[in-house]
Every structure is written in structure tokens, then in C-alpha cells.
Amino acid sequence: MVLVGVFILFIMPITAHYVNKYSSRTVLTIMTFMMIAILTTFAIMFSAGIADVYPRIIYPLFFVLEEVIDSVLMVLFWQIGMACFTKDEAKRLIGIVNMGAALANLANGLTVAVLIHFFDSFAILPAQMVLLLVQLIPNFICARWFPKKNDAPNSGDKDGSKTADDSATAAPTDAPKTEDKADGGCLDKKAWYMNTFTQLIGLWQFLTVLLFSLIEFQYNSTLAHFLDANGIAQVTANLASVASVGQTFVNLLITPFLLQVAGVWAALLITPGAYVLGELGIMSAQTVRMVFICRSMDFIFRYTVSDNTKQILYKSVPPDQLIDARAFTDGSIKKLAPMLLGAILIVVQNVTNAPAYDLVRPMAFFASVAAVALMPLVIHLAKVADSQPDRELL
């Protein structure tokens, strides 16, 4: 977790720079082929036995690189996908769009089970490469919604000279600039980190991912305590299948109702409420069944209602700040929380010599308290979001 967080902190600003310079689609294509090259390299090392010679280097490096590039691809996907919708369209359709994640979890559970049964775990790598190539198809199709970089929105004469009306429009005026303050207190339009609204999104994202990281640690520690490798793989495959069914129901029925009828505040409260219930269950019975239920609730609500609402919130971020803000909150912040948690756990375990399983119940108590404390923040975030101007009308 620590290494992934460190890598993301450096990779995401670089990615945002190249997205601003070129386009999300171009960067996504390049990153896809980079990922395929990395998977091919590791597949060769695994099959040739090189990974067994240097297990402390190869396996952690494989995990880190795969996590980092997958995170970048996910940020680019949402950047491309949400640019195809207006805010009202997104509220109606984002649940259907996010059905891809639910179907992916179902396909993941079934595919992993089949590959492990007939081959072994290394057979997953070629399957990943095929899926990476397939994702380039919608990336290519989305090109019709994006103007070319060299297309000038307002051109004058064919030789590029300005007309009289153009000069008059470009002349400075003494009228006060009200747009600069329309983004919730932003002092500089290009300084996205000065935007109060973006800061709230980042804080909410950090706390949500921190809670998710706590649940993930509890899940992994409990499964490692009670099950062997095959048992863990089977439970995880079952988790993906169960989560996909729940995500389908939430995406099609609950998400549209919350965003269009109940409001953003109700959608933001769902995930921390589910976390409280799940952690209370773990405190009552520290078993595989309870961590499975808690992890399922996390998968179902965080990847549907929470992520969908976050994309709606991004629609109120000033367009010239969106790429950098999304890269920071969806990328750096998303990995900063588990990085800090991993560092804290390393220190705690070195000082107390306590096994990971013994830390599950104290972490459940801490997570339940943190989830309750998160609720006032999300209500305030919803109020600020409602007060933001409609960027599509400016």
C-alpha cells in the first residue's frame, strides 16, 4: 500500500500534464499498451522462474505497477466518459454506465474461477491483456464527442485576421469579473487546489478511501487467519459475483432515485451508513462471514452510489480545473489514504508484535466512529454542491 501510494503521488500529476497537452484518449491508448508490455514482461519472468529467484523484488513490483497503471486508466476512463454527458444526462444515465463495473465484477468472478480450475493463476495475465485491447474500442468510439485540439472555436477571416467585431469583443472593459468567484471562493481559476468545493471533494474522498482500506485490511487479515490460498481465492471470487448482483440492483434502481429525487445529500450518506453497519457486525463476530458481508457492502455501495455521485460533483468543478482536480482526488488522494494506513500498521505491528488478525476488532471500532464522523461532512458537501453554478449554462 505504501509503495503504491508513493508511485501514484508522482504519476498522477504527470498524467494530468500530458492529458492537458494532448488528450485523455491519447494518454489512455498509450497507457494501455504500456500495461500490456508490463504484463508481458512479468509473464515471461513468472514462466521462466525469474520471479522465484527474486520473489521479494518481482512480486511486490508487479503488484505496484499493476495497481498504479490500473488507477491511471480508471481516472482516464471517467474523464472520457463523463465528458460525453451533461449534468442532467449523467444523473439519469450514470447508473447504467456504471453497470459496466457490476458486469465486470461478475465476469471477474466467473473468469478467475474457470482459469484457476482449468489452468493456474498465471493464466489470468493473458486474459488481462485481451481485456486491455478490447477497452480501446469504446475509447475510439468516444472520439466523436471530442473536438480536435486544433479546431478554433471562433475564427475570423481565413487568413486568421480579426474582424472589427472580434476586436471590439476583445477590448478590455471596466465591468467587474464575477465569474472568478463563481467557483466557491477560488482565487485563481487555474489554481484548482484553491477551490473550496474541490477541497471538500478531496477530503471526502480521502476519508472514504481510508475507511475502505480499513475494511480491506480486516477482510484480508481474517481470511488469511482462517483459510488457505485456495479458500481465499474462492471467497474472493464469490465476493465479486455477489457484489455484481448488488451493484446491478443499486445502479438500475437506487442510484437514479437518489440523484434525481432524494438529492445528492442522500446519495452521499448511503456509503458511510453501510460502513457503520458492517463494522458493527465485525465487532460482534470476527468471522469470515461477517467480513465477507462488510466487504460486499463496501463493493456494492462505494462502486455505485458513491462513485456515481462523485462524478456528478465533478460536473460542478470549473472545466479548466477538472483534469488536475480529478487526477488528484481520484488518483493521488485515492492512494494516499492506504499509503498512510499501511505506514501506521507497519509501525504498530513492529511496536506491539501483534498479528494482523488481532488488529481487526480495534480497527472496526475506529472505522465505525470515523464513518459516523463522515456524515456531517457529506451533508455539508451536498449543500456546497447545490450552491455551485451550472457550468453548462455559463
C-alpha positions in Angstrom: 0.0 0.0 0.0 2.8 2.4 0.9 4.7 1.8 -2.4 1.5 2.2 -4.5 0.7 5.5 -2.8 4.2 6.9 -3.4 4.1 5.9 -7.1 0.6 7.5 -7.5 1.6 10.7 -5.9 4.2 11.2 -8.7 2.4 9.6 -11.6 -0.9 11.4 -11.4 0.4 15.0 -11.8 2.5 13.8 -14.8 -0.6 12.1 -16.3 -2.6 15.3 -15.8 0.1 17.3 -17.6 0.0 15.1 -20.6 -3.8 15.0 -20.7 -3.8 18.8 -20.8 -1.1 18.7 -23.5 -2.7 16.0 -25.7 -6.0 14.4 -24.7 -7.4 11.8 -22.4 -8.0 9.4 -25.3 -4.4 9.6 -26.5 -3.0 9.1 -23.0 -5.4 6.2 -22.4 -4.2 4.4 -25.5 -0.5 4.9 -24.6 -1.1 3.7 -21.0 -3.0 0.6 -22.3 0.0 -0.5 -24.4 2.4 0.2 -21.6 0.3 -2.0 -19.3 0.3 -4.8 -21.9 4.1 -4.6 -22.2 4.4 -4.7 -18.4 2.1 -7.8 -18.2 4.1 -9.5 -20.9 7.4 -8.8 -19.2 6.1 -10.2 -15.9 4.5 -13.2 -17.6 7.9 -14.1 -19.1 9.6 -13.7 -15.6 7.0 -15.9 -14.0 7.2 -18.6 -16.6 11.0 -18.6 -16.7 11.3 -18.8 -12.9 13.0 -15.5 -12.5 10.3 -14.4 -10.1 11.1 -17.4 -7.9 14.7 -16.3 -7.7 13.9 -12.8 -6.6 10.5 -13.1 -5.0 10.9 -10.1 -2.7 11.5 -7.8 -5.7 9.5 -9.2 -8.6 6.1 -9.9 -6.8 5.9 -6.5 -5.0 7.0 -4.7 -8.1 4.3 -6.5 -10.2 1.6 -5.5 -7.7 2.7 -1.9 -7.5 2.9 -1.3 -11.3 -0.4 -3.1 -12.0 -2.2 -1.1 -9.3 -0.7 2.2 -10.4 -1.4 1.9 -14.1 -4.9 0.5 -13.4 -5.6 3.6 -11.3 -4.5 5.9 -14.1 -6.7 4.0 -16.6 -9.7 4.3 -14.3 -9.2 8.1 -13.9 -8.9 8.5 -17.7 -12.0 6.4 -18.3 -14.1 8.6 -16.1 -12.6 11.7 -17.6 -13.6 10.5 -21.1 -17.0 9.0 -20.1 -18.3 12.0 -18.2 -17.3 14.4 -21.0 -20.0 12.8 -23.1 -22.9 13.8 -20.8 -24.4 16.9 -19.5 -25.1 17.0 -15.7 -28.8 16.2 -16.1 -28.0 13.3 -18.5 -25.4 12.0 -16.1 -27.9 11.9 -13.2 -30.3 9.8 -15.3 -27.8 7.5 -17.1 -24.7 7.2 -14.8 -26.2 4.2 -13.1 -26.5 2.4 -16.4 -23.0 3.5 -17.4 -21.6 2.1 -14.1 -23.3 -1.2 -14.9 -20.1 -2.0 -16.7 -18.4 -2.2 -13.3 -21.1 -4.6 -12.0 -20.9 -6.8 -15.0 -17.1 -6.7 -14.8 -17.2 -8.0 -11.2 -19.5 -10.8 -12.3 -17.3 -11.7 -15.2 -14.2 -11.4 -13.0 -15.5 -13.9 -10.5 -16.5 -16.4 -13.2 -13.4 -15.9 -15.3 -11.0 -16.3 -12.3 -12.8 -19.4 -11.2 -12.6 -21.0 -14.6 -9.0 -20.1 -15.2 -7.8 -21.4 -11.8 -9.8 -24.6 -12.3 -8.5 -25.5 -15.7 -5.1 -23.8 -15.7 -3.5 -21.8 -12.9 -3.4 -18.3 -11.5 -0.8 -17.2 -14.2 -3.4 -17.7 -16.9 -5.1 -14.5 -15.7 -2.3 -12.4 -17.3 -3.2 -13.2 -20.9 -6.9 -12.6 -20.1 -6.0 -9.1 -18.8 -4.1 -8.3 -22.0 -7.1 -9.2 -24.1 -9.4 -7.0 -22.0 -7.0 -4.1 -22.2 -7.1 -4.3 -26.0 -10.9 -4.6 -26.0 -11.2 -1.3 -24.0 -9.6 0.6 -26.9 -12.8 0.1 -28.9 -15.1 2.4 -26.8 -12.1 4.7 -26.4 -12.1 5.0 -30.2 -15.8 5.4 -30.5 -15.9 8.3 -27.9 -13.8 10.4 -30.4 -16.9 11.7 -32.0 -17.8 13.7 -28.8 -14.4 15.4 -28.5 -13.4 18.4 -30.7 -9.9 18.3 -32.2 -7.2 20.3 -30.4 -6.5 22.5 -33.5 -10.2 23.4 -34.0 -10.6 27.1 -33.2 -14.0 27.8 -31.6 -14.2 31.3 -33.0 -12.2 32.1 -36.1 -12.1 35.4 -38.0 -11.0 35.6 -41.7 -9.4 32.7 -43.4 -6.0 34.3 -43.0 -6.5 34.4 -39.3 -7.0 38.2 -39.0 -9.6 39.5 -36.6 -12.7 41.4 -37.6 -13.9 44.6 -36.2 -16.4 42.8 -34.0 -13.7 40.5 -32.8 -11.5 43.5 -31.8 -14.4 45.1 -30.0 -15.2 41.9 -28.1 -11.5 41.6 -27.1 -11.3 45.1 -25.9 -10.9 45.4 -22.1 -13.8 46.7 -20.1 -14.2 48.1 -16.6 -17.0 45.6 -15.8 -16.4 43.6 -12.6 -15.4 40.0 -13.1 -17.9 37.9 -11.3 -17.0 34.6 -12.8 -13.8 34.3 -10.8 -15.8 33.9 -7.6 -18.4 31.6 -9.0 -16.4 28.5 -8.2 -16.8 28.7 -4.5 -14.1 31.1 -3.5 -11.4 30.2 -6.0 -8.8 33.0 -6.1 -7.3 31.8 -9.3 -9.2 29.9 -12.0 -6.2 27.7 -12.7 -5.3 27.1 -9.1 -7.7 24.1 -8.6 -6.4 23.4 -5.1 -7.7 26.9 -4.0 -11.3 25.9 -4.9 -13.2 25.2 -1.7 -15.5 22.9 -3.4 -12.7 20.8 -4.8 -11.1 20.7 -1.4 -14.2 19.3 0.1 -14.4 16.6 -2.6 -10.8 15.7 -1.9 -11.4 15.5 1.9 -14.5 13.3 1.4 -12.6 11.1 -1.0 -9.7 10.7 1.4 -11.8 9.7 4.3 -13.9 7.3 2.2 -10.9 5.5 0.9 -9.4 5.4 4.3 -12.5 3.6 5.6 -12.4 1.3 2.6 -8.7 0.5 3.3 -9.6 -0.4 6.9 -12.3 -2.8 5.6 -9.9 -4.3 3.1 -7.3 -5.0 5.8 -9.9 -6.6 8.1 -11.1 -8.7 5.2 -7.6 -9.9 4.1 -6.4 -10.5 7.7 -9.5 -12.5 8.7 -9.4 -14.7 5.5 -5.6 -15.3 6.0 -6.3 -16.4 9.6 -9.0 -19.0 8.8 -8.4 -20.1 5.1 -5.6 -21.3 2.9 -4.7 -19.8 -0.5 -7.4 -21.8 -2.4 -10.0 -20.9 0.1 -9.1 -17.2 -0.1 -9.3 -17.3 -3.9 -12.7 -18.9 -3.8 -14.2 -16.5 -1.3 -12.8 -13.5 -3.3 -14.4 -14.9 -6.5 -17.7 -15.3 -4.6 -17.3 -11.8 -3.4 -17.0 -10.4 -6.9 -20.1 -12.4 -8.0 -22.2 -11.3 -5.0 -21.2 -7.7 -5.4 -22.1 -7.7 -9.1 -25.7 -8.7 -8.3 -26.0 -5.9 -5.6 -24.3 -3.4 -7.9 -26.8 -4.2 -10.7 -29.8 -3.6 -8.4 -28.3 -0.3 -7.0 -27.2 1.0 -10.4 -30.6 0.5 -12.0 -33.0 1.4 -9.2 -31.4 3.1 -6.2 -28.8 5.5 -7.8 -31.3 7.2 -10.3 -33.8 7.7 -7.4 -31.2 9.1 -5.1 -29.7 11.5 -7.6 -32.9 12.7 -9.2 -35.5 12.6 -6.4 -33.9 12.4 -2.9 -30.9 14.6 -3.7 -27.1 14.4 -3.6 -27.1 14.5 0.2 -29.0 11.2 0.4 -26.7 9.6 -2.1 -23.6 10.7 -0.1 -25.0 9.3 3.2 -25.5 5.7 1.8 -21.9 4.6 1.9 -20.9 5.8 5.4 -24.1 4.4 6.7 -23.3 1.0 5.2 -19.8 1.1 6.7 -21.2 1.7 10.2 -23.5 -1.4 9.9 -20.7 -3.5 8.5 -18.2 -2.6 11.2 -20.7 -3.1 14.0 -21.2 -6.6 12.6 -17.4 -7.3 12.6 -17.2 -6.1 16.2 -20.0 -8.5 17.2 -18.5 -11.5 15.4 -15.0 -11.5 13.9 -15.6 -14.3 11.3 -15.2 -14.9 7.6 -18.9 -14.5 7.2 -19.0 -11.0 8.8 -16.0 -9.6 6.9 -17.5 -11.0 3.7 -20.7 -9.1 4.4 -18.9 -5.9 5.3 -16.7 -6.1 2.2 -19.7 -6.9 0.0 -21.5 -3.8 1.3 -18.3 -1.7 0.5 -18.2 -3.1 -3.0 -21.9 -2.6 -3.6 -22.3 1.0 -2.4 -18.8 2.5 -2.9 -18.6 1.4 -6.5 -22.1 2.5 -7.3 -23.8 5.3 -5.4 -20.6 6.8 -4.0 -18.6 6.8 -7.3 -21.6 7.9 -9.3 -22.3 10.8 -7.0 -18.6 11.8 -7.2 -18.8 12.0 -11.0 -21.9 14.3 -10.7 -20.0 16.5 -8.3 -17.2 16.9 -10.8 -19.7 18.4 -13.2 -19.7 21.5 -10.9 -15.9 21.8 -11.0 -14.6 24.6 -13.3 -13.6 23.0 -16.6 -10.1 24.4 -16.6 -9.5 22.8 -13.2 -11.2 19.5 -13.8 -8.3 17.4 -15.2 -5.9 18.3 -12.4 -8.6 18.0 -9.7 -9.7 14.6 -11.0 -6.1 13.4 -11.2 -5.5 14.5 -7.6 -8.7 13.3 -5.9 -9.3 10.1 -8.0 -5.5 9.3 -8.1 -3.2 10.8 -5.5 -5.8 11.1 -2.7 -7.2 7.6 -3.5 -3.8 6.1 -2.9 -2.6 8.5 -0.2 -5.1 7.1 2.4 -4.0 3.4 2.1 -0.3 4.5 2.0 -0.7 6.3 5.3 -2.7 3.4 6.8 0.0 0.9 5.6 2.7 3.0 7.2 0.8 3.2 10.5 0.2 -0.5 10.5 3.8 -1.2 9.9 4.8 0.9 13.0 2.0 -0.6 15.2 2.9 -4.2 14.3 6.6 -3.6 14.9 6.0 -2.0 18.3 3.3 -4.4 19.6 4.3 -7.5 17.7 0.5 -8.1 17.3 -0.6 -10.3 14.5 -2.9 -8.8 11.8 -5.9 -10.7 13.0 -5.7 -9.2 16.5 -6.0 -5.7 15.0 -9.3 -6.4 13.2 -11.7 -5.6 16.0 -9.9 -2.4 17.2 -9.9 -1.2 13.6 -13.6 -2.0 13.3 -14.3 0.3 16.2 -12.2 3.1 14.8 -13.8 2.7 11.3 -17.3 2.8 12.7 -16.6 6.0 14.6 -14.9 7.5 11.5 -17.9 6.6 9.4 -20.3 8.4 11.8 -18.0 11.5 11.8 -18.0 11.5 8.0 -21.8 12.0 7.8 -21.8 15.8 8.7 -19.1 16.4 6.2 -21.0 14.8 3.3 -24.1 16.8 4.2 -22.1 20.0 4.1 -20.5 18.9 0.8 -24.0 18.3 -0.7 -25.1 21.9 0.4 -22.0 23.4 -1.3 -22.6 21.3 -4.4 -26.2 22.6 -4.7 -24.9 26.2 -4.4 -22.4 25.8 -7.3 -23.4 27.5 -10.6 -24.4 25.3 -13.6 -21.2 25.2 -15.6 -23.1 24.1 -18.7 -25.0 27.4 -18.8 -22.1 29.8 -18.3 
